[in-house]
């Protein structure tokens, strides 16, 4: 039971960092966080995913610019739902190698000493440190926990949100793309389940629109705002 709780807490923190830091703050500039909060989330993503902020931001901005066209890095309308759902991470990796696109669309992301010499320069070091931590805590079971952590974002974010949320669900807004809301109570993937709402108003830090919709990411932002650690645009 301890291992299960540990794993669920860890992956939910990671999901929160993706939606708050990478998506709503760095990509769309919809919310600004206190430097300490920013750095915690940047460090956590380095430790648990190995993703580079500039690459993630550029790829997502490209997705918004070219949603569901041949230029979209991961549209199920172009690549098919199975490929995006189960191989979304591979499409992300392919897009990350487009250095011209990353340089052009990744502007405004951190470029300090830590980013240049640790987070970007040694993007795989964090997840190896996490593996060691898990093995120290749980022995051989730590490898299983680590494997779940490594698959969590590739499946739920790169697969389900990038794939299923452009394939199945309901729409509040008739956007030019095929974005869908997967479920009105958006808890499991940090509020990203309300994907059509987000595509309809990308600059809005709040993804819920209807009275019956709940965006847990927005709840996190409001808590941080009350603590003086977040400013909504």
Order of alpha helices (4+ residues) and beta strands (2+ residues): alpha-beta-alpha-alpha-alpha-alpha-alpha-alpha-alpha-beta-alpha-beta-alpha-beta
